[in-house]
């Protein structure tokens, strides 16, 4: 008799929101309807929990807080702003040979770095689910996905084909779902 506890037949979903938004923009600049996405995950995969990881300017005033009513478990982080040093370029006048220096100022970069939070939750709840859906194509999740599969979890990845790491697609094989294939189900309707 096996000493390992039988896993509950539950599906947990972990959404890397920035990756999801980027994937939708990359494939035709469409937007996600999060209510439709929740309905899709619940009806198609019987999702028990849907974790939602996103960076926001304000934890209290943001567009995602209302998503709790659709069943999302919000894991929001305040964006951090990283100022970039200007780049100095030199150019030489072809006529007189004088060298000109020009500073090029780059816009600041905003990051929330939610990958660790997503990984932590996936590992913290590992005994609570038998199936995991990762909505992200970020190759940084390879060790997590590989570990879960070795532990007998079914793992499905939903991501935009061109921006999903090849290593992830190979790892899950036919359990990779191209984001575009569900666009007709989860996209916001365009206003004309």
C-alpha positions as CSV (number, residue, x, y, z in Angstrom):
1,X,0.0,0.0,0.0
2,X,1.4,3.4,-1.0
3,X,2.1,5.9,1.8
4,X,1.5,8.8,-0.6
5,X,-1.8,10.5,0.0
6,X,-4.3,10.5,-2.9
7,X,-4.5,13.9,-4.6
8,X,-7.8,15.7,-4.7
9,X,-9.3,15.9,-8.2
10,X,-9.0,19.7,-8.4
11,X,-7.7,22.1,-11.0
12,X,-5.9,25.2,-9.9
13,X,-5.1,28.0,-12.4
14,X,-2.2,30.4,-12.1
15,X,-2.3,33.4,-14.4
16,X,0.7,35.6,-15.2
17,X,-1.4,38.6,-16.2
18,X,1.4,40.6,-17.9
19,X,2.2,37.6,-20.1
20,X,-1.4,37.2,-20.9
21,X,-2.0,40.8,-21.9
22,X,1.3,40.9,-23.9
23,X,0.2,37.7,-25.7
24,X,-3.2,39.2,-26.7
25,X,-1.6,42.4,-27.9
26,X,1.0,40.5,-29.9
27,X,-1.6,38.5,-31.8
28,X,-3.8,41.4,-33.0
29,X,-4.1,43.9,-30.2
30,X,-7.2,42.3,-28.7
31,X,-8.1,42.5,-25.0
32,X,-9.1,39.8,-22.5
33,X,-12.6,39.8,-21.0
34,X,-11.8,38.5,-17.6
35,X,-15.3,37.5,-16.8
36,X,-15.4,35.3,-20.0
37,X,-12.0,33.9,-19.1
38,X,-13.2,32.9,-15.7
39,X,-16.3,31.2,-17.2
40,X,-14.1,29.4,-19.7
41,X,-11.8,28.1,-17.0
42,X,-14.6,27.0,-14.8
43,X,-16.7,25.3,-17.5
44,X,-13.9,23.7,-19.6
45,X,-11.5,22.7,-16.8
46,X,-13.7,22.8,-13.6
47,X,-11.2,25.2,-12.0
48,X,-11.4,25.1,-8.2
49,X,-9.2,28.2,-7.8
50,X,-7.9,30.9,-10.2
51,X,-4.9,32.8,-8.9
52,X,-4.3,36.1,-10.7
53,X,-0.9,37.8,-10.6
54,X,-0.5,41.4,-11.7
55,X,1.5,44.6,-11.2
56,X,-0.6,47.7,-10.4
57,X,0.1,51.3,-9.6
58,X,-2.1,51.2,-6.6
59,X,-3.3,48.3,-4.6
60,X,-6.5,50.0,-3.6
61,X,-7.4,51.8,-6.8
62,X,-6.9,49.6,-9.8
63,X,-8.9,47.9,-12.6
64,X,-8.4,44.4,-11.2
65,X,-10.0,44.6,-7.7
66,X,-13.5,44.1,-9.2
67,X,-12.4,40.7,-10.6
68,X,-12.9,39.0,-7.2
69,X,-16.6,38.8,-8.0
70,X,-15.7,36.5,-10.9
71,X,-13.8,34.1,-8.6
72,X,-10.3,35.3,-9.0
73,X,-7.9,35.2,-6.1
74,X,-6.0,38.4,-6.6
75,X,-2.2,38.5,-6.0
76,X,-1.5,42.1,-6.8
77,X,1.9,43.9,-6.4
78,X,2.7,47.6,-6.7
79,X,4.8,48.4,-9.7
80,X,8.3,49.5,-9.1
81,X,9.8,52.1,-11.4
82,X,13.4,51.5,-12.6
83,X,15.0,54.6,-14.1
84,X,17.4,53.9,-16.9
85,X,20.7,55.7,-17.4
86,X,20.8,57.7,-20.6
87,X,22.8,56.3,-23.4
88,X,25.5,58.6,-24.8
89,X,26.0,58.4,-28.6
90,X,28.8,59.9,-30.6
91,X,28.5,60.9,-34.2
92,X,31.1,62.5,-36.4
93,X,30.4,65.2,-39.0
94,X,31.4,63.9,-42.4
95,X,32.4,67.4,-43.6
96,X,34.4,68.9,-40.7
97,X,35.2,65.8,-38.6
98,X,33.8,67.3,-35.4
99,X,32.6,64.7,-32.9
100,X,29.2,65.4,-31.4
101,X,27.9,63.8,-28.2
102,X,24.2,63.2,-27.8
103,X,22.4,61.9,-24.7
104,X,19.4,59.6,-25.4
105,X,17.1,59.5,-22.4
106,X,15.2,56.2,-22.1
107,X,11.8,55.9,-20.4
108,X,11.7,54.3,-17.0
109,X,10.7,50.6,-16.9
110,X,7.9,49.4,-14.7
111,X,8.1,45.9,-13.1
112,X,6.2,44.0,-10.5
113,X,8.1,40.7,-10.8
114,X,5.2,38.4,-9.8
115,X,6.9,35.1,-11.0
116,X,8.2,34.3,-7.5
117,X,4.7,34.8,-6.0
118,X,3.1,32.6,-8.6
119,X,5.7,29.8,-8.1
120,X,5.4,30.1,-4.3
121,X,1.6,29.7,-4.4
122,X,1.9,26.8,-6.8
123,X,4.3,25.0,-4.5
124,X,2.5,26.0,-1.3
125,X,-0.8,24.4,-2.6
126,X,0.8,21.5,-4.4
127,X,-1.0,18.9,-2.3
128,X,-4.4,20.6,-2.9
129,X,-4.6,19.9,-6.7
130,X,-4.0,17.2,-9.2
131,X,-4.2,19.5,-12.3
132,X,-2.6,22.8,-12.9
133,X,-3.1,25.3,-15.7
134,X,-0.4,27.9,-16.1
135,X,-1.4,30.9,-18.2
136,X,2.0,32.2,-19.2
137,X,4.7,31.4,-21.7
138,X,7.6,32.6,-19.5
139,X,10.5,30.1,-19.6
140,X,11.3,31.0,-16.0
141,X,8.5,28.7,-15.1
142,X,10.2,25.6,-16.6
143,X,11.6,24.3,-13.2
144,X,8.2,24.6,-11.6
145,X,6.4,22.8,-14.4
146,X,9.0,20.1,-14.6
147,X,8.8,19.6,-10.8
148,X,5.0,19.4,-10.8
149,X,5.0,16.9,-13.7
150,X,7.5,14.7,-11.8
151,X,5.2,14.8,-8.8
152,X,2.4,13.4,-11.0
153,X,0.4,16.6,-11.6
154,X,-1.2,17.2,-15.0
155,X,0.0,20.5,-16.3
156,X,-1.5,22.5,-19.1
157,X,0.0,25.7,-20.4
158,X,-2.0,28.4,-22.2
159,X,0.2,31.0,-24.0
160,X,0.8,32.9,-27.1
161,X,2.8,30.6,-29.4
162,X,5.5,32.9,-30.5
163,X,6.3,34.3,-27.1
164,X,6.1,31.0,-25.2
165,X,9.4,29.4,-24.4
166,X,10.1,26.5,-26.7
167,X,11.4,24.5,-23.7
168,X,8.0,24.9,-22.0
169,X,6.1,23.8,-25.2
170,X,8.3,20.7,-25.5
171,X,7.9,19.9,-21.8
172,X,4.1,19.8,-21.9
173,X,3.8,18.7,-25.5
174,X,0.1,18.4,-26.5
175,X,-1.0,20.1,-23.3
176,X,0.1,23.4,-24.7
177,X,-2.9,25.6,-25.8
178,X,-2.3,28.5,-28.1
179,X,-4.0,31.6,-26.7
180,X,-5.3,32.5,-30.2
181,X,-7.3,29.3,-30.3
182,X,-9.5,30.5,-27.4
183,X,-9.6,34.2,-28.5
184,X,-13.2,33.8,-29.8
185,X,-14.2,32.7,-26.3
186,X,-12.3,35.2,-24.0
187,X,-11.9,38.4,-26.1
188,X,-13.7,41.6,-25.3
189,X,-16.0,42.6,-28.0
190,X,-14.9,45.6,-30.1
191,X,-17.0,48.7,-29.8
192,X,-17.8,50.3,-33.2
